[in-house]
Amino acid sequence: MGRWVLHLPVALPRRVDAVVLVVALRDSLGHVPALDFGEATVSAEDDQSRRTRVWCDARLGGGQRCELPLAHDGGCR
Ligand SMILES: [Zn+2]
C-alpha cells in the first residue's frame, strides 16, 4: 500500500500551538488506521525542510510504539 504525507498549513503563532493541535487531532482521529500520528512532524511554513517530530514513537515490541512526547523523561510506554 502506498503512503502519502498531508501538508496542512495551520494559522497559529507558535510551534507549541501546532503541537497542541496535532495532539487534539490524534485524540479525535487516532482510531483511523490510515493516519500514522506517530510519525507526525511540524515545521514553520517557510522552513518545511526543518521538520521536528511530535512524539517519541520508539518501537516497543509487539507492534507497539511509544506515544509519549519527543524527548520525554523516563522510560518509553
Ligand atoms: Zn518514548
N, CA, C, O and the ligand as a Tripos MOL2 file, in Angstrom:
@<TRIPOS>MOLECULE
protein
  309   307    78     0     0
PROTEIN
NO_CHARGES

@<TRIPOS>ATOM
      1 N           0.8420   -1.1920    0.0000 N.3       1 MET1
      2 CA          0.0000    0.0000    0.0000 C.3       1 MET1
      3 C           0.8830    1.2490    0.0000 C.2       1 MET1
      4 O           1.8840    1.3030    0.7140 O.2       1 MET1
      5 N           0.5240    2.2190   -0.7750 N.am      2 GLY2
      6 CA          1.2920    3.4630   -0.8290 C.3       2 GLY2
      7 C           1.1030    4.2930    0.4190 C.2       2 GLY2
      8 O           0.1410    4.1110    1.1660 O.2       2 GLY2
      9 N           2.0090    5.1860    0.6320 N.am      3 ARG3
     10 CA          1.9000    6.1330    1.7440 C.3       3 ARG3
     11 C           2.0080    7.5390    1.1890 C.2       3 ARG3
     12 O           2.7780    7.8080    0.2670 O.2       3 ARG3
     13 N           1.2350    8.4120    1.7580 N.am      4 TRP4
     14 CA          1.2120    9.8090    1.3670 C.3       4 TRP4
     15 C           1.4010   10.6550    2.6100 C.2       4 TRP4
     16 O           1.1510   10.1980    3.7250 O.2       4 TRP4
     17 N           1.8340   11.8610    2.4230 N.am      5 VAL5
     18 CA          2.0100   12.7930    3.5390 C.3       5 VAL5
     19 C           1.1280   14.0080    3.2830 C.2       5 VAL5
     20 O           1.2020   14.6330    2.2250 O.2       5 VAL5
     21 N           0.2970   14.3300    4.2600 N.am      6 LEU6
     22 CA         -0.5440   15.5210    4.1570 C.3       6 LEU6
     23 C           0.2370   16.7190    4.6740 C.2       6 LEU6
     24 O           0.7940   16.6690    5.7710 O.2       6 LEU6
     25 N           0.2840   17.7770    3.9080 N.am      7 HIS7
     26 CA          0.8790   19.0370    4.3650 C.3       7 HIS7
     27 C          -0.2820   20.0080    4.5250 C.2       7 HIS7
     28 O          -0.8260   20.5130    3.5430 O.2       7 HIS7
     29 N          -0.6470   20.2580    5.7550 N.am      8 LEU8
     30 CA         -1.8510   21.0200    6.0560 C.3       8 LEU8
     31 C          -1.4830   22.2760    6.8430 C.2       8 LEU8
     32 O          -1.3150   22.2030    8.0600 O.2       8 LEU8
     33 N          -1.3550   23.4040    6.1900 N.am      9 PRO9
     34 CA         -0.9910   24.6290    6.9020 C.3       9 PRO9
     35 C          -2.0380   25.0080    7.9470 C.2       9 PRO9
     36 O          -3.2380   24.8560    7.7170 O.2       9 PRO9
     37 N          -1.5850   25.4900    9.0690 N.am     10 VAL10
     38 CA         -2.4740   25.9780   10.1230 C.3      10 VAL10
     39 C          -1.9860   27.3660   10.5480 C.2      10 VAL10
     40 O          -0.7850   27.6360   10.5780 O.2      10 VAL10
     41 N          -2.9290   28.2250   10.8710 N.am     11 ALA11
     42 CA         -2.5940   29.6000   11.2640 C.3      11 ALA11
     43 C          -2.5260   29.6810   12.7820 C.2      11 ALA11
     44 O          -3.5320   29.9230   13.4480 O.2      11 ALA11
     45 N          -1.3370   29.4780   13.3170 N.am     12 LEU12
     46 CA         -1.1040   29.5100   14.7590 C.3      12 LEU12
     47 C           0.2030   30.2480   15.0240 C.2      12 LEU12
     48 O           1.0890   30.2400   14.1700 O.2      12 LEU12
     49 N           0.3450   30.8880   16.1860 N.am     13 PRO13
     50 CA          1.5050   31.7470   16.4080 C.3      13 PRO13
     51 C           2.8110   31.0190   16.7380 C.2      13 PRO13
     52 O           3.8870   31.5100   16.3970 O.2      13 PRO13
     53 N           2.7360   29.8610   17.3930 N.am     14 ARG14
     54 CA          3.9700   29.2290   17.8700 C.3      14 ARG14
     55 C           3.9760   27.7340   17.5770 C.2      14 ARG14
     56 O           2.9300   27.1260   17.3470 O.2      14 ARG14
     57 N           5.1790   27.1510   17.5890 N.am     15 ARG15
     58 CA          5.2970   25.7110   17.3770 C.3      15 ARG15
     59 C           4.4680   24.9450   18.3960 C.2      15 ARG15
     60 O           3.7940   23.9760   18.0450 O.2      15 ARG15
     61 N           4.5110   25.3710   19.6610 N.am     16 VAL16
     62 CA          3.7850   24.6510   20.6980 C.3      16 VAL16
     63 C           2.2930   24.6220   20.4100 C.2      16 VAL16
     64 O           1.6170   23.6460   20.7350 O.2      16 VAL16
     65 N           1.7780   25.6730   19.8080 N.am     17 ASP17
     66 CA          0.3530   25.6890   19.4500 C.3      17 ASP17
     67 C           0.0590   24.6530   18.3610 C.2      17 ASP17
     68 O          -0.9870   24.0040   18.3810 O.2      17 ASP17
     69 N           0.9820   24.5040   17.4180 N.am     18 ALA18
     70 CA          0.8090   23.4900   16.3740 C.3      18 ALA18
     71 C           0.8430   22.0940   16.9780 C.2      18 ALA18
     72 O           0.0760   21.2180   16.5780 O.2      18 ALA18
     73 N           1.7420   21.8860   17.9500 N.am     19 VAL19
     74 CA          1.8220   20.5760   18.6070 C.3      19 VAL19
     75 C           0.5300   20.2860   19.3670 C.2      19 VAL19
     76 O           0.0290   19.1620   19.3200 O.2      19 VAL19
     77 N          -0.0100   21.2690   20.0580 N.am     20 VAL20
     78 CA         -1.2760   21.0840   20.7790 C.3      20 VAL20
     79 C          -2.3780   20.6760   19.8030 C.2      20 VAL20
     80 O          -3.2110   19.8290   20.1240 O.2      20 VAL20
     81 N          -2.3820   21.2690   18.6310 N.am     21 LEU21
     82 CA         -3.3900   20.9060   17.6270 C.3      21 LEU21
     83 C          -3.1880   19.4760   17.1430 C.2      21 LEU21
     84 O          -4.1610   18.7410   16.9750 O.2      21 LEU21
     85 N          -1.9410   19.0700   16.9160 N.am     22 VAL22
     86 CA         -1.6820   17.6940   16.4790 C.3      22 VAL22
     87 C          -2.1450   16.7090   17.5560 C.2      22 VAL22
     88 O          -2.7100   15.6620   17.2380 O.2      22 VAL22
     89 N          -1.9100   17.0380   18.8130 N.am     23 VAL23
     90 CA         -2.3580   16.1670   19.9120 C.3      23 VAL23
     91 C          -3.8900   16.0630   19.8890 C.2      23 VAL23
     92 O          -4.4380   14.9730   20.0540 O.2      23 VAL23
     93 N          -4.5690   17.1770   19.6880 N.am     24 ALA24
     94 CA         -6.0370   17.1600   19.6330 C.3      24 ALA24
     95 C          -6.5250   16.3280   18.4430 C.2      24 ALA24
     96 O          -7.5200   15.6100   18.5420 O.2      24 ALA24
     97 N          -5.8140   16.4370   17.3220 N.am     25 LEU25
     98 CA         -6.1890   15.6380   16.1480 C.3      25 LEU25
     99 C          -6.0000   14.1540   16.4190 C.2      25 LEU25
    100 O          -6.8270   13.3290   16.0290 O.2      25 LEU25
    101 N          -4.8870   13.8160   17.1000 N.am     26 ARG26
    102 CA         -4.6810   12.3970   17.4320 C.3      26 ARG26
    103 C          -5.7720   11.9120   18.3800 C.2      26 ARG26
    104 O          -6.2800   10.8000   18.2320 O.2      26 ARG26
    105 N          -6.1310   12.7490   19.3530 N.am     27 ASP27
    106 CA         -7.1650   12.3480   20.3040 C.3      27 ASP27
    107 C          -8.4950   12.0840   19.6050 C.2      27 ASP27
    108 O          -9.2400   11.1880   20.0030 O.2      27 ASP27
    109 N          -8.7930   12.8560   18.5700 N.am     28 SER28
    110 CA        -10.0960   12.7050   17.9230 C.3      28 SER28
    111 C         -10.0650   11.7680   16.7240 C.2      28 SER28
    112 O         -11.0900   11.1790   16.3820 O.2      28 SER28
    113 N          -8.9060   11.6160   16.0730 N.am     29 LEU29
    114 CA         -8.8340   10.8120   14.8450 C.3      29 LEU29
    115 C          -7.8720    9.6380   14.9510 C.2      29 LEU29
    116 O          -7.6040    8.9680   13.9530 O.2      29 LEU29
    117 N          -7.3520    9.3820   16.1380 N.am     30 GLY30
    118 CA         -6.3710    8.3150   16.3120 C.3      30 GLY30
    119 C          -6.8960    6.9340   15.9670 C.2      30 GLY30
    120 O          -6.1100    6.0090   15.7650 O.2      30 GLY30
    121 N          -8.2120    6.7790   15.8950 N.am     31 HIS31
    122 CA         -8.8080    5.4800   15.5690 C.3      31 HIS31
    123 C          -8.7800    5.1880   14.0700 C.2      31 HIS31
    124 O          -9.1010    4.0710   13.6630 O.2      31 HIS31
    125 N          -8.4100    6.1490   13.2470 N.am     32 VAL32
    126 CA         -8.3990    5.9560   11.7950 C.3      32 VAL32
    127 C          -7.0760    5.3010   11.4080 C.2      32 VAL32
    128 O          -6.0260    5.9370   11.5070 O.2      32 VAL32
    129 N          -7.1060    4.0420   10.9680 N.am     33 PRO33
    130 CA         -5.8530    3.3190   10.7330 C.3      33 PRO33
    131 C          -4.9540    3.9270    9.6640 C.2      33 PRO33
    132 O          -3.7440    3.7070    9.6890 O.2      33 PRO33
    133 N          -5.5070    4.6770    8.7390 N.am     34 ALA34
    134 CA         -4.6860    5.2670    7.6740 C.3      34 ALA34
    135 C          -3.8090    6.4020    8.1850 C.2      34 ALA34
    136 O          -2.8420    6.7840    7.5260 O.2      34 ALA34
    137 N          -4.1370    6.9430    9.3510 N.am     35 LEU35
    138 CA         -3.3770    8.0810    9.8820 C.3      35 LEU35
    139 C          -2.2920    7.5730   10.8210 C.2      35 LEU35
    140 O          -2.5810    6.8800   11.7970 O.2      35 LEU35
    141 N          -1.0410    7.9190   10.5240 N.am     36 ASP36
    142 CA          0.0960    7.4830   11.3370 C.3      36 ASP36
    143 C           0.5850    8.6720   12.1660 C.2      36 ASP36
    144 O           1.5590    9.3340   11.8090 O.2      36 ASP36
    145 N          -0.0990    8.9270   13.2660 N.am     37 PHE37
    146 CA          0.2560   10.0840   14.0900 C.3      37 PHE37
    147 C           1.6330    9.9290   14.7260 C.2      37 PHE37
    148 O           2.2600   10.9320   15.0680 O.2      37 PHE37
    149 N           2.1140    8.7110   14.8920 N.am     38 GLY38
    150 CA          3.4350    8.5150   15.4900 C.3      38 GLY38
    151 C           4.5460    9.1900   14.7100 C.2      38 GLY38
    152 O           5.5670    9.5720   15.2820 O.2      38 GLY38
    153 N           4.3550    9.3370   13.4260 N.am     39 GLU39
    154 CA          5.3770    9.9580   12.5880 C.3      39 GLU39
    155 C           5.0230   11.3900   12.2090 C.2      39 GLU39
    156 O           5.6090   11.9520   11.2840 O.2      39 GLU39
    157 N           4.0730   11.9790   12.9180 N.am     40 ALA40
    158 CA          3.7010   13.3740   12.6330 C.3      40 ALA40
    159 C           4.8850   14.2980   12.9000 C.2      40 ALA40
    160 O           5.6400   14.1060   13.8530 O.2      40 ALA40
    161 N           5.0280   15.2860   12.0540 N.am     41 THR41
    162 CA          6.0660   16.2990   12.2290 C.3      41 THR41
    163 C           5.4350   17.6760   12.0710 C.2      41 THR41
    164 O           4.3690   17.8170   11.4720 O.2      41 THR41
    165 N           6.1010   18.6830   12.6130 N.am     42 VAL42
    166 CA          5.6660   20.0610   12.4130 C.3      42 VAL42
    167 C           6.8540   20.8820   11.9240 C.2      42 VAL42
    168 O           8.0090   20.5590   12.2030 O.2      42 VAL42
    169 N           6.5530   21.9360   11.1990 N.am     43 SER43
    170 CA          7.5930   22.8520   10.7290 C.3      43 SER43
    171 C           6.9620   24.2150   10.5470 C.2      43 SER43
    172 O           5.7410   24.3520   10.4660 O.2      43 SER43
    173 N           7.8180   25.2150   10.4840 N.am     44 ALA44
    174 CA          7.3400   26.5360   10.0780 C.3      44 ALA44
    175 C           6.9850   26.4530    8.5980 C.2      44 ALA44
    176 O           7.6280   25.7220    7.8440 O.2      44 ALA44
    177 N           5.9770   27.1900    8.1830 N.am     45 GLU45
    178 CA          5.5470   27.1260    6.7860 C.3      45 GLU45
    179 C           6.6700   27.5160    5.8350 C.2      45 GLU45
    180 O           6.7890   26.9530    4.7460 O.2      45 GLU45
    181 N           7.4950   28.4780    6.2420 N.am     46 ASP46
    182 CA          8.5620   28.9440    5.3580 C.3      46 ASP46
    183 C           9.8800   28.1980    5.5770 C.2      46 ASP46
    184 O          10.9220   28.6120    5.0690 O.2      46 ASP46
    185 N           9.8310   27.0990    6.3330 N.am     47 ASP47
    186 CA         11.0400   26.3060    6.5830 C.3      47 ASP47
    187 C          10.6490   24.8320    6.6870 C.2      47 ASP47
    188 O          10.9520   24.1660    7.6780 O.2      47 ASP47
    189 N           9.9730   24.3340    5.6530 N.am     48 GLN48
    190 CA          9.4150   22.9840    5.7280 C.3      48 GLN48
    191 C          10.4640   21.8870    5.6330 C.2      48 GLN48
    192 O          10.1610   20.7180    5.8710 O.2      48 GLN48
    193 N          11.6840   22.2470    5.2900 N.am     49 SER49
    194 CA         12.7360   21.2320    5.2640 C.3      49 SER49
    195 C          13.2410   20.9330    6.6730 C.2      49 SER49
    196 O          13.9530   19.9500    6.8760 O.2      49 SER49
    197 N          12.8820   21.7630    7.6400 N.am     50 ARG50
    198 CA         13.3180   21.5390    9.0200 C.3      50 ARG50
    199 C          12.1000   21.1560    9.8780 C.2      50 ARG50
    200 O          11.5320   21.9780   10.5970 O.2      50 ARG50
    201 N          11.7380   19.9050    9.7720 N.am     51 ARG51
    202 CA         10.5790   19.3770   10.4910 C.3      51 ARG51
    203 C          11.0400   18.7210   11.7790 C.2      51 ARG51
    204 O          12.1180   18.1310   11.8420 O.2      51 ARG51
    205 N          10.2160   18.8310   12.7960 N.am     52 THR52
    206 CA         10.5030   18.1420   14.0510 C.3      52 THR52
    207 C           9.3530   17.2140   14.3840 C.2      52 THR52
    208 O           8.1860   17.5200   14.1410 O.2      52 THR52
    209 N           9.7160   16.0720   14.9490 N.am     53 ARG53
    210 CA          8.7050   15.0880   15.3190 C.3      53 ARG53
    211 C           7.9190   15.5870   16.5250 C.2      53 ARG53
    212 O           8.3750   16.4710   17.2510 O.2      53 ARG53
    213 N           6.7630   15.0300   16.7280 N.am     54 VAL54
    214 CA          5.9080   15.3860   17.8600 C.3      54 VAL54
    215 C           6.0470   14.3570   18.9690 C.2      54 VAL54
    216 O           6.1360   14.7130   20.1440 O.2      54 VAL54
    217 N           6.0650   13.0860   18.6010 N.am     55 TRP55
    218 CA          6.1180   12.0110   19.5870 C.3      55 TRP55
    219 C           7.3960   11.2050   19.4690 C.2      55 TRP55
    220 O           8.0520   11.1940   18.4280 O.2      55 TRP55
    221 N           7.7370   10.5280   20.5660 N.am     56 CYS56
    222 CA          8.9230    9.6700   20.6250 C.3      56 CYS56
    223 C           8.8450    8.5760   19.5630 C.2      56 CYS56
    224 O           9.7660    8.4150   18.7610 O.2      56 CYS56
    225 N           7.7530    7.8340   19.5610 N.am     57 ASP57
    226 CA          7.4600    6.8230   18.5360 C.3      57 ASP57
    227 C           8.4540    5.6580   18.5270 C.2      57 ASP57
    228 O           8.5540    4.9440   17.5290 O.2      57 ASP57
    229 N           9.1950    5.4540   19.6380 N.am     58 ALA58
    230 CA         10.1230    4.3120   19.6980 C.3      58 ALA58
    231 C           9.3400    3.0050   19.6010 C.2      58 ALA58
    232 O           8.2420    2.8740   20.1410 O.2      58 ALA58
    233 N           9.9340    2.0450   18.8990 N.am     59 ARG59
    234 CA          9.3080    0.7290   18.7680 C.3      59 ARG59
    235 C           9.4800   -0.0160   20.0850 C.2      59 ARG59
    236 O          10.5940   -0.1220   20.5970 O.2      59 ARG59
    237 N           8.3830   -0.5340   20.6380 N.am     60 LEU60
    238 CA          8.3940   -1.1680   21.9480 C.3      60 LEU60
    239 C           8.2270   -2.6800   21.8680 C.2      60 LEU60
    240 O           8.2040   -3.3450   22.9040 O.2      60 LEU60
    241 N           8.1130   -3.2290   20.6940 N.am     61 GLY61
    242 CA          7.8640   -4.6500   20.5530 C.3      61 GLY61
    243 C           6.3720   -4.9180   20.5020 C.2      61 GLY61
    244 O           5.5650   -4.1280   20.9920 O.2      61 GLY61
    245 N           6.0200   -6.0390   19.9050 N.am     62 GLY62
    246 CA          4.6160   -6.4000   19.7990 C.3      62 GLY62
    247 C           3.8040   -5.4210   18.9660 C.2      62 GLY62
    248 O           2.5820   -5.3450   19.0980 O.2      62 GLY62
    249 N           4.4780   -4.6810   18.1190 N.am     63 GLY63
    250 CA          3.7810   -3.7210   17.2610 C.3      63 GLY63
    251 C           3.4290   -2.4150   17.9600 C.2      63 GLY63
    252 O           2.8070   -1.5390   17.3600 O.2      63 GLY63
    253 N           3.8220   -2.2780   19.2270 N.am     64 GLN64
    254 CA          3.5160   -1.0580   19.9800 C.3      64 GLN64
    255 C           4.5760    0.0080   19.7320 C.2      64 GLN64
    256 O           5.7340   -0.3100   19.4620 O.2      64 GLN64
    257 N           4.1800    1.2630   19.8240 N.am     65 ARG65
    258 CA          5.0870    2.3960   19.6630 C.3      65 ARG65
    259 C           4.8480    3.3750   20.8070 C.2      65 ARG65
    260 O           3.7150    3.5580   21.2520 O.2      65 ARG65
    261 N           5.9170    3.9990   21.2740 N.am     66 CYS66
    262 CA          5.8160    4.9330   22.3870 C.3      66 CYS66
    263 C           4.9570    6.1280   21.9750 C.2      66 CYS66
    264 O           5.1890    6.7390   20.9320 O.2      66 CYS66
    265 N           3.9830    6.4480   22.7890 N.am     67 GLU67
    266 CA          3.0540    7.5430   22.4920 C.3      67 GLU67
    267 C           3.3690    8.7990   23.2880 C.2      67 GLU67
    268 O           2.5910    9.7520   23.2830 O.2      67 GLU67
    269 N           4.5160    8.8040   23.9750 N.am     68 LEU68
    270 CA          4.8900    9.9760   24.7680 C.3      68 LEU68
    271 C           5.5160   11.0450   23.8660 C.2      68 LEU68
    272 O           5.9370   10.7490   22.7480 O.2      68 LEU68
    273 N           5.5770   12.2910   24.3580 N.am     69 PRO69
    274 CA          6.1820   13.3590   23.5510 C.3      69 PRO69
    275 C           7.6520   13.0820   23.2500 C.2      69 PRO69
    276 O           8.3130   12.3270   23.9620 O.2      69 PRO69
    277 N           8.1450   13.6970   22.1990 N.am     70 LEU70
    278 CA          9.5520   13.6030   21.8430 C.3      70 LEU70
    279 C          10.4160   14.0550   23.0190 C.2      70 LEU70
    280 O          10.0780   15.0320   23.6880 O.2      70 LEU70
    281 N          11.5220   13.3630   23.2810 N.am     71 ALA71
    282 CA         12.4720   13.7070   24.3450 C.3      71 ALA71
    283 C          11.8200   13.7080   25.7230 C.2      71 ALA71
    284 O          12.1450   14.5410   26.5700 O.2      71 ALA71
    285 N          10.8930   12.7660   25.9460 N.am     72 HIS72
    286 CA         10.2200   12.6800   27.2410 C.3      72 HIS72
    287 C          11.1630   12.1520   28.3120 C.2      72 HIS72
    288 O          12.1750   11.5200   28.0100 O.2      72 HIS72
    289 N          10.8180   12.4190   29.5600 N.am     73 ASP73
    290 CA         11.5440   11.8670   30.7040 C.3      73 ASP73
    291 C          11.0730   10.4370   30.9300 C.2      73 ASP73
    292 O           9.9730   10.0560   30.5310 O.2      73 ASP73
    293 N          11.9460    9.6440   31.5900 N.am     74 GLY74
    294 CA         11.5640    8.2930   31.9560 C.3      74 GLY74
    295 C          11.5390    7.3480   30.7730 C.2      74 GLY74
    296 O          11.9170    7.7040   29.6570 O.2      74 GLY74
    297 N          11.0870    6.1420   31.0430 N.am     75 GLY75
    298 CA         11.0660    5.1180   30.0100 C.3      75 GLY75
    299 C           9.9090    5.2830   29.0440 C.2      75 GLY75
    300 O           8.9200    5.9640   29.3170 O.2      75 GLY75
    301 N          10.0710    4.6390   27.9190 N.am     76 CYS76
    302 CA          9.0050    4.6780   26.9080 C.3      76 CYS76
    303 C           7.8290    3.8550   27.3690 C.2      76 CYS76
    304 O           7.9770    2.8980   28.1290 O.2      76 CYS76
    305 N           6.6660    4.2360   26.9020 N.am     77 ARG77
    306 CA          5.4710    3.4420   27.1400 C.3      77 ARG77
    307 C           4.4150    3.7880   26.1010 C.2      77 ARG77
    308 O           3.3210    3.2260   26.1220 O.2      77 ARG77
    309 ZN          9.4620    7.0440   24.2410 Zn       78 ZN78
@<TRIPOS>BOND
     1     1     2 1
     2     2     3 1
     3     3     4 2
     4     3     5 am
     5     5     6 1
     6     6     7 1
     7     7     8 2
     8     7     9 am
     9     9    10 1
    10    10    11 1
    11    11    12 2
    12    11    13 am
    13    13    14 1
    14    14    15 1
    15    15    16 2
    16    15    17 am
    17    17    18 1
    18    18    19 1
    19    19    20 2
    20    19    21 am
    21    21    22 1
    22    22    23 1
    23    23    24 2
    24    23    25 am
    25    25    26 1
    26    26    27 1
    27    27    28 2
    28    27    29 am
    29    29    30 1
    30    30    31 1
    31    31    32 2
    32    31    33 am
    33    33    34 1
    34    34    35 1
    35    35    36 2
    36    35    37 am
    37    37    38 1
    38    38    39 1
    39    39    40 2
    40    39    41 am
    41    41    42 1
    42    42    43 1
    43    43    44 2
    44    43    45 am
    45    45    46 1
    46    46    47 1
    47    47    48 2
    48    47    49 am
    49    49    50 1
    50    50    51 1
    51    51    52 2
    52    51    53 am
    53    53    54 1
    54    54    55 1
    55    55    56 2
    56    55    57 am
    57    57    58 1
    58    58    59 1
    59    59    60 2
    60    59    61 am
    61    61    62 1
    62    62    63 1
    63    63    64 2
    64    63    65 am
    65    65    66 1
    66    66    67 1
    67    67    68 2
    68    67    69 am
    69    69    70 1
    70    70    71 1
    71    71    72 2
    72    71    73 am
    73    73    74 1
    74    74    75 1
    75    75    76 2
    76    75    77 am
    77    77    78 1
    78    78    79 1
    79    79    80 2
    80    79    81 am
    81    81    82 1
    82    82    83 1
    83    83    84 2
    84    83    85 am
    85    85    86 1
    86    86    87 1
    87    87    88 2
    88    87    89 am
    89    89    90 1
    90    90    91 1
    91    91    92 2
    92    91    93 am
    93    93    94 1
    94    94    95 1
    95    95    96 2
    96    95    97 am
    97    97    98 1
    98    98    99 1
    99    99   100 2
   100    99   101 am
   101   101   102 1
   102   102   103 1
   103   103   104 2
   104   103   105 am
   105   105   106 1
   106   106   107 1
   107   107   108 2
   108   107   109 am
   109   109   110 1
   110   110   111 1
   111   111   112 2
   112   111   113 am
   113   113   114 1
   114   114   115 1
   115   115   116 2
   116   115   117 am
   117   117   118 1
   118   118   119 1
   119   119   120 2
   120   119   121 am
   121   121   122 1
   122   122   123 1
   123   123   124 2
   124   123   125 am
   125   125   126 1
   126   126   127 1
   127   127   128 2
   128   127   129 am
   129   129   130 1
   130   130   131 1
   131   131   132 2
   132   131   133 am
   133   133   134 1
   134   134   135 1
   135   135   136 2
   136   135   137 am
   137   137   138 1
   138   138   139 1
   139   139   140 2
   140   139   141 am
   141   141   142 1
   142   142   143 1
   143   143   144 2
   144   143   145 am
   145   145   146 1
   146   146   147 1
   147   147   148 2
   148   147   149 am
   149   149   150 1
   150   150   151 1
   151   151   152 2
   152   151   153 am
   153   153   154 1
   154   154   155 1
   155   155   156 2
   156   155   157 am
   157   157   158 1
   158   158   159 1
   159   159   160 2
   160   159   161 am
   161   161   162 1
   162   162   163 1
   163   163   164 2
   164   163   165 am
   165   165   166 1
   166   166   167 1
   167   167   168 2
   168   167   169 am
   169   169   170 1
   170   170   171 1
   171   171   172 2
   172   171   173 am
   173   173   174 1
   174   174   175 1
   175   175   176 2
   176   175   177 am
   177   177   178 1
   178   178   179 1
   179   179   180 2
   180   179   181 am
   181   181   182 1
   182   182   183 1
   183   183   184 2
   184   183   185 am
   185   185   186 1
   186   186   187 1
   187   187   188 2
   188   187   189 am
   189   189   190 1
   190   190   191 1
   191   191   192 2
   192   191   193 am
   193   193   194 1
   194   194   195 1
   195   195   196 2
   196   195   197 am
   197   197   198 1
   198   198   199 1
   199   199   200 2
   200   199   201 am
   201   201   202 1
   202   202   203 1
   203   203   204 2
   204   203   205 am
   205   205   206 1
   206   206   207 1
   207   207   208 2
   208   207   209 am
   209   209   210 1
   210   210   211 1
   211   211   212 2
   212   211   213 am
   213   213   214 1
   214   214   215 1
   215   215   216 2
   216   215   217 am
   217   217   218 1
   218   218   219 1
   219   219   220 2
   220   219   221 am
   221   221   222 1
   222   222   223 1
   223   223   224 2
   224   223   225 am
   225   225   226 1
   226   226   227 1
   227   227   228 2
   228   227   229 am
   229   229   230 1
   230   230   231 1
   231   231   232 2
   232   231   233 am
   233   233   234 1
   234   234   235 1
   235   235   236 2
   236   235   237 am
   237   237   238 1
   238   238   239 1
   239   239   240 2
   240   239   241 am
   241   241   242 1
   242   242   243 1
   243   243   244 2
   244   243   245 am
   245   245   246 1
   246   246   247 1
   247   247   248 2
   248   247   249 am
   249   249   250 1
   250   250   251 1
   251   251   252 2
   252   251   253 am
   253   253   254 1
   254   254   255 1
   255   255   256 2
   256   255   257 am
   257   257   258 1
   258   258   259 1
   259   259   260 2
   260   259   261 am
   261   261   262 1
   262   262   263 1
   263   263   264 2
   264   263   265 am
   265   265   266 1
   266   266   267 1
   267   267   268 2
   268   267   269 am
   269   269   270 1
   270   270   271 1
   271   271   272 2
   272   271   273 am
   273   273   274 1
   274   274   275 1
   275   275   276 2
   276   275   277 am
   277   277   278 1
   278   278   279 1
   279   279   280 2
   280   279   281 am
   281   281   282 1
   282   282   283 1
   283   283   284 2
   284   283   285 am
   285   285   286 1
   286   286   287 1
   287   287   288 2
   288   287   289 am
   289   289   290 1
   290   290   291 1
   291   291   292 2
   292   291   293 am
   293   293   294 1
   294   294   295 1
   295   295   296 2
   296   295   297 am
   297   297   298 1
   298   298   299 1
   299   299   300 2
   300   299   301 am
   301   301   302 1
   302   302   303 1
   303   303   304 2
   304   303   305 am
   305   305   306 1
   306   306   307 1
   307   307   308 2
@<TRIPOS>SUBSTRUCTURE
     1 MET1         2 RESIDUE 1 A MET
     2 GLY2         6 RESIDUE 1 A GLY
     3 ARG3        10 RESIDUE 1 A ARG
     4 TRP4        14 RESIDUE 1 A TRP
     5 VAL5        18 RESIDUE 1 A VAL
     6 LEU6        22 RESIDUE 1 A LEU
     7 HIS7        26 RESIDUE 1 A HIS
     8 LEU8        30 RESIDUE 1 A LEU
     9 PRO9        34 RESIDUE 1 A PRO
    10 VAL10       38 RESIDUE 1 A VAL
    11 ALA11       42 RESIDUE 1 A ALA
    12 LEU12       46 RESIDUE 1 A LEU
    13 PRO13       50 RESIDUE 1 A PRO
    14 ARG14       54 RESIDUE 1 A ARG
    15 ARG15       58 RESIDUE 1 A ARG
    16 VAL16       62 RESIDUE 1 A VAL
    17 ASP17       66 RESIDUE 1 A ASP
    18 ALA18       70 RESIDUE 1 A ALA
    19 VAL19       74 RESIDUE 1 A VAL
    20 VAL20       78 RESIDUE 1 A VAL
    21 LEU21       82 RESIDUE 1 A LEU
    22 VAL22       86 RESIDUE 1 A VAL
    23 VAL23       90 RESIDUE 1 A VAL
    24 ALA24       94 RESIDUE 1 A ALA
    25 LEU25       98 RESIDUE 1 A LEU
    26 ARG26      102 RESIDUE 1 A ARG
    27 ASP27      106 RESIDUE 1 A ASP
    28 SER28      110 RESIDUE 1 A SER
    29 LEU29      114 RESIDUE 1 A LEU
    30 GLY30      118 RESIDUE 1 A GLY
    31 HIS31      122 RESIDUE 1 A HIS
    32 VAL32      126 RESIDUE 1 A VAL
    33 PRO33      130 RESIDUE 1 A PRO
    34 ALA34      134 RESIDUE 1 A ALA
    35 LEU35      138 RESIDUE 1 A LEU
    36 ASP36      142 RESIDUE 1 A ASP
    37 PHE37      146 RESIDUE 1 A PHE
    38 GLY38      150 RESIDUE 1 A GLY
    39 GLU39      154 RESIDUE 1 A GLU
    40 ALA40      158 RESIDUE 1 A ALA
    41 THR41      162 RESIDUE 1 A THR
    42 VAL42      166 RESIDUE 1 A VAL
    43 SER43      170 RESIDUE 1 A SER
    44 ALA44      174 RESIDUE 1 A ALA
    45 GLU45      178 RESIDUE 1 A GLU
    46 ASP46      182 RESIDUE 1 A ASP
    47 ASP47      186 RESIDUE 1 A ASP
    48 GLN48      190 RESIDUE 1 A GLN
    49 SER49      194 RESIDUE 1 A SER
    50 ARG50      198 RESIDUE 1 A ARG
    51 ARG51      202 RESIDUE 1 A ARG
    52 THR52      206 RESIDUE 1 A THR
    53 ARG53      210 RESIDUE 1 A ARG
    54 VAL54      214 RESIDUE 1 A VAL
    55 TRP55      218 RESIDUE 1 A TRP
    56 CYS56      222 RESIDUE 1 A CYS
    57 ASP57      226 RESIDUE 1 A ASP
    58 ALA58      230 RESIDUE 1 A ALA
    59 ARG59      234 RESIDUE 1 A ARG
    60 LEU60      238 RESIDUE 1 A LEU
    61 GLY61      242 RESIDUE 1 A GLY
    62 GLY62      246 RESIDUE 1 A GLY
    63 GLY63      250 RESIDUE 1 A GLY
    64 GLN64      254 RESIDUE 1 A GLN
    65 ARG65      258 RESIDUE 1 A ARG
    66 CYS66      262 RESIDUE 1 A CYS
    67 GLU67      266 RESIDUE 1 A GLU
    68 LEU68      270 RESIDUE 1 A LEU
    69 PRO69      274 RESIDUE 1 A PRO
    70 LEU70      278 RESIDUE 1 A LEU
    71 ALA71      282 RESIDUE 1 A ALA
    72 HIS72      286 RESIDUE 1 A HIS
    73 ASP73      290 RESIDUE 1 A ASP
    74 GLY74      294 RESIDUE 1 A GLY
    75 GLY75      298 RESIDUE 1 A GLY
    76 CYS76      302 RESIDUE 1 A CYS
    77 ARG77      306 RESIDUE 1 A ARG
    78 ZN78       309 GROUP 0 **** ****
